[in-house]
């Protein structure tokens, strides 16, 4: 098998998923169905929110779940599984339901962002694959959005493929970066697969190959007169790169009726150099020539450059975007919340000495609460069979301060979890990547408080509970403590 073969990623799982599935298969007391929730505990980089991404790949994975003969033979070789179970796998497909946030939704810690309700085996064996998609793409989308905010309206492009953790991370990272607000990618396969705009001009090797820098620039401009963006830091930005770029603009492009599109700086003090470069270009009558910067950038370096008056029009961001270098683990988890036996729902809870690791039990609904101005100031967890009516004052519980008597007044609510899979098949309309990207931006502009978008000490979004749900959780906690 090579990397170029068509892949069946059903086998992307932890072994314990299959050992448990084998055990459940032979257990006569299997549940009618179970419910698992995907949620995460902290926002990356100490931020105020995260972006839900990777859903489309989850739907694709679920619809194509199957075991091939070579997979079954591999399981047989491990000596762990019953023959009846291996026979069952030959015709296996997923028969459960999944509800999730629409892809691109702004999300917060400790609330369900994806819920699986399925036969026990079905729910168990998809754990790793679901988490891999949510953790990776949500992380990169969230990191990219931070970088885009730091750029203050200047374009940000993904330049990270060669520093990604592998080829899939490069391609799906580019997808997530686009959702997070990047304008494009240098990764060609991501452009082909997802319709993301691609960009790229030359590397230092192009300049180094020719006898001198001017000749290298001249040949490139002659070949791509409508897209001439020259890399000016191979030798010396101010003494060589920019003078040669200006010479090419005057001697090669202007006689053709073309303009020098831009120059790129990939090393050095980007704030200082960009200011000097801007003056040199303007003095040469090239005020329309753009300055692009790259080289180990992130939201903090970009903010610093701009605060120093850096004259940069767009940024190419590589390793610190595609690996989310400053906080590279998203941390979404998959926890059992309910078991249904003989038609009766039995809520389940995981207790921990660490308060933040105690789970929210049972099947549930998740609402976003909006004030009179349409700003989202809280999310609300309610029981699955509850109806939340905000047409009149609605009492809720703040789980961090349950003794306070609080109500929503004059507010509206939107239910967040929507059907995406029913009986193993897509139950939602496929959305374009541009639609998902625009949805992120619309939420940040219209709904999400600017205080939640701060890099340092952001406002913490409230996660409230209905009184009935809070009572359910506390009764389970108390019951287990007594037991």
C-alpha positions as CSV (number, residue, x, y, z in Angstrom):
1,X,0.0,0.0,0.0
2,X,1.3,3.5,-0.9
3,X,0.2,7.0,-0.1
4,X,-1.3,7.2,-3.5
5,X,-3.8,4.4,-3.1
6,X,-7.4,5.1,-2.4
7,X,-7.6,5.1,1.4
8,X,-10.3,3.7,3.7
9,X,-9.8,5.7,6.9
10,X,-12.3,3.5,8.9
11,X,-9.2,2.0,10.5
12,X,-8.2,5.4,12.0
13,X,-9.1,4.4,15.6
14,X,-7.6,3.4,18.9
15,X,-7.5,-0.4,19.5
16,X,-9.6,-0.1,22.6
17,X,-12.5,1.0,20.5
18,X,-12.5,-2.4,18.8
19,X,-11.8,-4.4,22.0
20,X,-14.8,-2.8,23.6
21,X,-16.9,-3.2,20.5
22,X,-16.0,-6.9,20.5
23,X,-17.1,-7.2,24.1
24,X,-20.3,-5.3,23.5
25,X,-21.1,-7.6,20.6
26,X,-21.1,-10.7,22.8
27,X,-23.0,-8.9,25.6
28,X,-26.7,-9.8,25.7
29,X,-27.6,-6.7,27.7
30,X,-26.7,-4.2,25.0
31,X,-28.4,-0.8,25.3
32,X,-31.0,0.3,22.8
33,X,-28.7,3.3,22.1
34,X,-26.2,5.5,23.8
35,X,-25.3,9.2,23.6
36,X,-21.8,10.6,23.5
37,X,-20.9,14.3,23.5
38,X,-17.8,16.0,22.0
39,X,-16.7,19.1,23.9
40,X,-13.5,20.9,24.9
41,X,-12.4,22.5,28.2
42,X,-10.2,25.5,27.4
43,X,-9.9,27.9,24.5
44,X,-6.5,27.9,22.7
45,X,-4.0,30.6,23.6
46,X,-6.2,31.8,26.5
47,X,-8.6,33.2,23.9
48,X,-12.3,34.0,24.4
49,X,-13.7,31.5,22.0
50,X,-12.9,28.8,19.3
51,X,-14.3,28.0,15.9
52,X,-15.9,24.7,15.1
53,X,-14.4,23.1,12.0
54,X,-14.0,19.7,10.4
55,X,-17.7,18.8,10.2
56,X,-17.7,18.1,6.5
57,X,-14.9,15.6,6.8
58,X,-16.8,13.9,9.7
59,X,-19.9,13.5,7.5
60,X,-17.8,12.1,4.7
61,X,-16.2,9.7,7.1
62,X,-19.5,8.5,8.5
63,X,-21.1,7.9,5.1
64,X,-18.1,5.8,4.0
65,X,-17.5,3.7,7.1
66,X,-16.8,0.1,6.1
67,X,-14.3,-2.6,6.8
68,X,-12.4,-4.2,3.9
69,X,-11.3,-7.8,3.9
70,X,-7.7,-6.8,4.6
71,X,-8.9,-4.9,7.6
72,X,-10.7,-8.0,9.0
73,X,-7.7,-10.2,8.3
74,X,-5.5,-7.8,10.2
75,X,-7.9,-7.9,13.2
76,X,-7.9,-11.7,13.0
77,X,-4.1,-11.7,13.1
78,X,-4.2,-9.9,16.5
79,X,-5.9,-12.9,18.2
80,X,-8.3,-10.6,20.1
81,X,-11.6,-10.9,18.4
82,X,-14.4,-13.4,18.1
83,X,-15.1,-14.9,14.7
84,X,-18.7,-13.9,14.9
85,X,-17.7,-10.3,15.5
86,X,-15.3,-10.3,12.5
87,X,-18.1,-11.7,10.4
88,X,-20.3,-8.9,11.5
89,X,-17.7,-6.3,10.4
90,X,-17.9,-7.6,6.8
91,X,-21.3,-5.8,6.2
92,X,-20.9,-3.1,8.8
93,X,-22.2,0.4,8.3
94,X,-23.0,3.2,10.8
95,X,-26.6,3.3,11.9
96,X,-26.6,6.2,14.3
97,X,-27.5,9.9,14.4
98,X,-25.3,12.9,14.9
99,X,-26.3,16.5,15.8
100,X,-23.7,19.2,15.7
101,X,-23.0,22.9,15.5
102,X,-23.1,24.2,11.9
103,X,-19.5,24.3,10.7
104,X,-17.9,27.6,11.4
105,X,-20.0,28.3,14.6
106,X,-18.2,30.2,17.4
107,X,-18.1,27.8,20.3
108,X,-17.1,27.8,24.0
109,X,-15.7,25.4,26.5
110,X,-17.7,22.7,28.3
111,X,-20.7,22.7,25.9
112,X,-21.6,19.9,23.5
113,X,-20.5,20.8,20.0
114,X,-21.3,17.4,18.5
115,X,-23.6,14.7,19.9
116,X,-23.7,11.1,18.7
117,X,-26.8,9.0,19.5
118,X,-26.3,5.5,18.1
119,X,-26.1,1.8,18.9
120,X,-23.3,1.2,21.4
121,X,-20.8,-0.3,18.9
122,X,-21.4,2.4,16.3
123,X,-20.9,5.2,18.9
124,X,-17.7,3.7,20.2
125,X,-15.7,3.0,17.1
126,X,-15.9,6.5,15.6
127,X,-14.4,8.2,18.7
128,X,-10.8,8.7,17.4
129,X,-11.8,9.8,13.9
130,X,-14.3,12.4,15.1
131,X,-11.9,13.9,17.6
132,X,-9.0,13.9,15.1
133,X,-11.1,16.0,12.7
134,X,-12.5,18.4,15.3
135,X,-9.3,18.9,17.2
136,X,-7.1,19.6,14.2
137,X,-9.3,21.8,12.1
138,X,-10.9,23.7,15.0
139,X,-7.4,24.5,16.3
140,X,-6.1,25.8,13.0
141,X,-9.3,27.8,12.2
142,X,-9.1,29.4,15.6
143,X,-5.4,30.2,15.4
144,X,-5.9,31.7,11.9
145,X,-8.7,33.9,13.1
146,X,-6.4,35.3,15.8
147,X,-3.8,36.1,13.1
148,X,-6.3,37.6,10.8
149,X,-7.6,39.9,13.6
150,X,-4.0,41.0,14.3
151,X,-3.6,41.9,10.7
152,X,-6.3,44.5,10.9
153,X,-7.8,44.1,7.5
154,X,-4.6,43.2,5.7
155,X,-4.7,39.9,3.8
156,X,-3.3,36.8,5.4
157,X,-2.4,33.7,3.4
158,X,-1.5,30.2,4.5
159,X,2.2,29.5,3.6
160,X,2.6,26.5,6.0
161,X,2.5,23.2,4.1
162,X,6.2,22.4,4.3
163,X,6.1,22.8,8.1
164,X,2.9,20.9,8.7
165,X,3.0,17.7,10.5
166,X,2.2,15.7,7.4
167,X,0.5,16.1,4.0
168,X,-3.0,15.7,5.4
169,X,-2.3,18.3,8.0
170,X,-1.1,20.7,5.3
171,X,-4.2,20.2,3.1
172,X,-6.9,20.1,5.8
173,X,-5.0,22.8,7.7
174,X,-5.3,25.0,4.7
175,X,-9.1,24.3,4.6
176,X,-9.3,25.3,8.3
177,X,-7.2,28.4,7.8
178,X,-9.6,29.5,5.0
179,X,-12.5,29.0,7.4
180,X,-10.6,31.1,10.0
181,X,-10.3,34.0,7.6
182,X,-7.2,33.4,5.4
183,X,-7.6,34.7,1.9
184,X,-5.8,31.8,0.3
185,X,-3.2,29.2,0.5
186,X,0.1,28.2,-1.2
187,X,-0.9,24.5,-1.0
188,X,-2.0,23.5,-4.5
189,X,-3.9,20.3,-3.5
190,X,-6.0,22.4,-1.1
191,X,-6.9,24.7,-3.9
192,X,-7.8,21.8,-6.1
193,X,-9.9,20.0,-3.5
194,X,-11.7,22.9,-1.9
195,X,-11.6,25.7,-4.3
196,X,-9.4,27.9,-2.1
197,X,-7.6,30.7,-4.0
198,X,-3.9,29.7,-4.4
199,X,-1.0,32.1,-4.6
200,X,2.8,31.8,-5.0
201,X,5.6,33.3,-7.0
202,X,9.3,32.5,-6.5
203,X,11.7,31.1,-3.9
204,X,15.2,32.3,-3.1
205,X,16.5,29.5,-5.3
206,X,15.1,31.3,-8.4
207,X,17.2,34.3,-7.6
208,X,20.3,32.3,-6.6
209,X,20.2,30.2,-9.8
210,X,20.8,33.2,-12.1
211,X,24.1,35.0,-12.4
212,X,22.7,38.2,-10.7
213,X,19.6,39.3,-9.0
214,X,18.5,41.8,-11.7
215,X,18.5,39.0,-14.4
216,X,16.5,36.8,-12.1
217,X,13.9,39.5,-11.5
218,X,13.9,40.4,-15.2
219,X,13.2,36.8,-16.4
220,X,10.4,36.4,-13.9
221,X,8.8,39.7,-14.8
222,X,9.0,38.8,-18.5
223,X,7.3,35.4,-17.8
224,X,4.6,36.7,-15.5
225,X,4.1,40.4,-16.3
226,X,0.6,40.5,-14.7
227,X,1.7,38.8,-11.5
228,X,5.2,40.1,-10.9
229,X,5.9,39.8,-7.1
230,X,9.6,39.7,-6.4
231,X,11.4,38.2,-3.5
232,X,13.9,40.9,-2.5
233,X,15.8,39.6,0.5
234,X,18.1,37.0,-1.1
235,X,21.2,39.2,-0.8
236,X,20.4,42.7,0.7
237,X,16.9,44.2,0.7
238,X,17.8,47.8,0.7
239,X,21.0,47.9,-1.2
240,X,20.2,45.2,-3.8
241,X,16.7,43.8,-3.8
242,X,14.6,46.9,-3.9
243,X,16.9,48.8,-6.4
244,X,16.8,45.8,-8.8
245,X,13.0,45.5,-8.3
246,X,12.6,49.2,-9.2
247,X,14.8,48.8,-12.2
248,X,12.8,45.9,-13.5
249,X,9.6,47.9,-12.9
250,X,10.9,50.7,-15.0
251,X,12.9,48.9,-17.7
252,X,10.9,45.7,-18.2
253,X,7.3,46.1,-17.0
254,X,6.4,49.7,-17.8
255,X,7.4,49.5,-21.5
256,X,5.0,46.5,-21.6
257,X,2.3,48.7,-20.0
258,X,2.5,46.7,-16.8
259,X,3.1,47.5,-13.2
260,X,5.2,45.8,-10.5
261,X,2.6,44.0,-8.4
262,X,4.6,43.7,-5.3
263,X,7.7,42.7,-3.4
264,X,8.1,40.2,-0.6
265,X,10.4,40.4,2.4
266,X,11.2,37.1,4.1
267,X,13.8,37.9,6.7
268,X,15.2,40.7,8.9
269,X,13.5,43.4,10.9
270,X,10.2,43.5,9.0
271,X,8.9,46.7,10.7
272,X,12.1,48.7,9.9
273,X,12.6,47.2,6.4
274,X,9.1,47.7,5.3
275,X,9.1,51.4,6.2
276,X,12.3,51.9,4.3
277,X,11.1,49.9,1.3
278,X,7.8,51.8,1.2
279,X,9.7,55.1,0.9
280,X,12.0,53.8,-1.8
281,X,9.0,52.5,-3.8
282,X,7.0,55.6,-3.4
283,X,9.9,57.8,-4.4
284,X,10.3,55.7,-7.5
285,X,6.6,56.3,-8.5
286,X,5.6,52.8,-7.4
287,X,3.1,53.7,-4.7
288,X,0.7,51.0,-6.0
289,X,3.4,48.3,-5.4
290,X,2.4,46.1,-2.5
291,X,4.7,44.9,0.3
292,X,4.2,41.3,1.4
293,X,5.9,39.9,4.6
294,X,6.6,36.4,5.6
295,X,9.0,34.6,8.1
296,X,7.8,33.0,11.3
297,X,4.8,35.3,11.8
298,X,1.9,34.9,14.2
299,X,-0.7,37.3,15.8
300,X,1.9,38.7,18.2
301,X,4.6,39.4,15.7
302,X,2.1,40.9,13.3
303,X,0.6,43.1,16.0
304,X,4.1,44.3,17.0
305,X,5.1,45.1,13.4
306,X,2.0,47.1,12.8
307,X,2.2,48.9,16.1
308,X,5.7,50.0,15.1
309,X,4.3,51.5,11.9
310,X,5.3,48.7,9.6
311,X,4.2,49.3,6.0
312,X,3.0,45.9,5.1
313,X,0.0,45.2,2.8
314,X,-0.3,41.4,3.3
315,X,1.2,38.6,5.3
316,X,2.2,35.0,4.3
317,X,2.0,33.0,7.5
318,X,3.6,29.5,7.7
319,X,4.7,27.3,10.6
320,X,3.1,29.2,13.4
321,X,-0.3,29.0,11.7
322,X,-0.3,25.5,10.3
323,X,0.9,24.0,13.5
324,X,-0.7,26.5,15.9
325,X,2.7,26.6,17.4
326,X,1.9,28.7,20.5
327,X,-0.8,26.2,21.8
328,X,-0.8,23.2,19.5
329,X,-3.3,20.9,21.3
330,X,-7.0,21.7,21.1
331,X,-8.2,19.1,23.6
332,X,-11.7,18.1,22.5
333,X,-12.9,14.9,24.3
334,X,-15.7,12.3,23.7
335,X,-17.6,11.3,26.7
336,X,-20.6,9.1,27.4
337,X,-23.6,11.1,28.6
338,X,-26.6,8.8,28.3
339,X,-27.6,5.1,28.0
340,X,-31.1,4.1,26.8
341,X,-32.3,0.6,27.9
342,X,-35.8,-0.7,27.3
343,X,-36.8,2.8,26.1
344,X,-35.6,4.5,29.3
345,X,-32.9,7.2,29.2
346,X,-30.3,6.9,32.0
347,X,-28.1,9.9,32.2
348,X,-24.4,9.3,32.9
349,X,-21.8,11.5,34.5
350,X,-18.0,11.4,35.0
351,X,-16.8,12.8,38.3
352,X,-13.4,14.1,38.9
353,X,-11.4,15.6,41.7
354,X,-10.8,18.4,39.2
355,X,-14.1,20.3,38.9
356,X,-13.5,21.1,35.2
357,X,-13.3,17.4,34.3
358,X,-16.7,16.6,35.7
359,X,-18.9,16.1,32.7
360,X,-22.4,17.4,31.9
361,X,-24.7,14.4,31.9
362,X,-27.7,13.3,29.8
363,X,-29.1,14.1,26.5
364,X,-29.4,17.9,26.2
365,X,-30.1,20.9,24.1
366,X,-27.8,23.9,23.6
367,X,-29.1,27.4,23.1
368,X,-27.4,30.7,22.3
369,X,-28.9,33.6,24.2
370,X,-29.0,37.1,22.6
371,X,-29.7,40.5,24.2
372,X,-31.9,43.2,22.7
373,X,-29.1,44.4,20.5
374,X,-28.6,40.9,19.0
375,X,-25.3,40.2,20.9
376,X,-24.7,36.7,22.2
377,X,-23.9,37.0,25.8
378,X,-24.5,33.4,27.1
379,X,-25.1,29.8,26.1
380,X,-27.7,27.7,27.9
381,X,-27.8,23.9,28.4
382,X,-31.2,22.4,28.9
383,X,-32.6,18.9,29.1
384,X,-33.5,17.3,25.8
385,X,-37.2,17.2,26.6
386,X,-37.3,20.9,27.8
387,X,-38.8,23.8,25.9
388,X,-37.1,27.1,26.6
389,X,-39.6,30.0,26.4
390,X,-38.0,33.4,26.5
391,X,-41.2,35.3,25.7
392,X,-41.3,36.0,29.4
393,X,-38.6,36.3,32.1
394,X,-36.7,32.9,32.2
395,X,-34.9,31.8,35.3
396,X,-31.6,30.1,34.8
397,X,-28.8,28.8,36.9
398,X,-25.2,30.0,36.7
399,X,-23.4,26.8,37.7
400,X,-20.4,28.8,39.1
401,X,-22.7,30.8,41.3
402,X,-25.9,28.7,41.7
403,X,-27.1,30.6,44.8
404,X,-27.9,33.7,42.7
405,X,-31.4,34.2,41.4
406,X,-31.0,35.2,37.8
407,X,-33.3,35.5,34.8
408,X,-33.1,36.4,31.1
409,X,-35.4,39.3,30.3
410,X,-36.1,40.6,26.8
411,X,-33.8,38.1,25.3
412,X,-34.0,35.7,22.4
413,X,-32.6,32.2,21.9
414,X,-31.3,30.1,19.0
415,X,-30.9,26.3,19.3
416,X,-27.4,25.5,18.2
417,X,-27.2,21.7,17.6
418,X,-28.8,20.6,14.3
419,X,-29.2,17.2,12.6
420,X,-26.2,16.4,10.4
421,X,-26.5,12.5,10.2
422,X,-29.6,10.4,10.4
423,X,-29.2,6.6,10.3
424,X,-25.7,7.0,8.9
425,X,-26.7,9.4,6.1
426,X,-26.3,13.1,5.6
427,X,-29.2,15.0,7.0
428,X,-28.0,18.6,6.3
429,X,-27.3,20.6,3.2
430,X,-23.7,20.8,2.1
431,X,-22.3,24.3,2.4
432,X,-19.5,25.8,0.4
433,X,-16.2,26.7,2.1
434,X,-16.9,30.3,1.3
435,X,-20.3,30.1,3.0
436,X,-18.7,28.7,6.1
437,X,-16.0,31.3,6.1
438,X,-18.5,34.1,5.7
439,X,-20.6,32.7,8.6
440,X,-17.6,32.9,10.9
441,X,-17.0,36.5,9.9
442,X,-20.7,37.5,10.3
443,X,-20.8,36.1,13.8
444,X,-17.7,38.0,14.9
445,X,-19.0,41.2,13.4
446,X,-22.7,41.0,14.5
447,X,-23.0,38.7,17.4
448,X,-19.8,38.2,19.4
449,X,-18.8,40.8,21.9
450,X,-15.5,42.6,21.0
451,X,-14.5,42.0,24.6
452,X,-14.5,38.3,23.9
453,X,-12.2,38.9,20.9
454,X,-9.3,40.4,23.0
455,X,-6.0,38.5,22.9
456,X,-5.3,39.1,26.6
457,X,-7.9,38.6,29.4
458,X,-10.9,38.2,27.1
459,X,-14.4,38.4,28.6
460,X,-15.6,34.9,29.5
461,X,-18.7,33.8,27.7
462,X,-21.4,32.6,30.2
463,X,-22.5,28.9,30.1
464,X,-25.7,28.7,32.0
465,X,-28.1,25.8,32.8
466,X,-31.9,25.5,33.0
467,X,-33.0,24.9,36.6
468,X,-34.2,21.4,35.7
469,X,-30.9,20.5,34.0
470,X,-28.9,21.8,36.9
471,X,-31.0,19.8,39.3
472,X,-30.4,16.7,37.2
473,X,-26.6,17.2,37.3
474,X,-26.5,17.8,41.0
475,X,-28.7,14.8,41.8
476,X,-26.3,12.6,39.9
477,X,-23.3,14.1,41.6
478,X,-24.9,13.6,45.0
479,X,-26.0,10.1,44.2
480,X,-22.5,8.9,43.2
481,X,-20.9,10.6,46.2
482,X,-23.2,8.7,48.5
483,X,-22.7,5.5,46.6
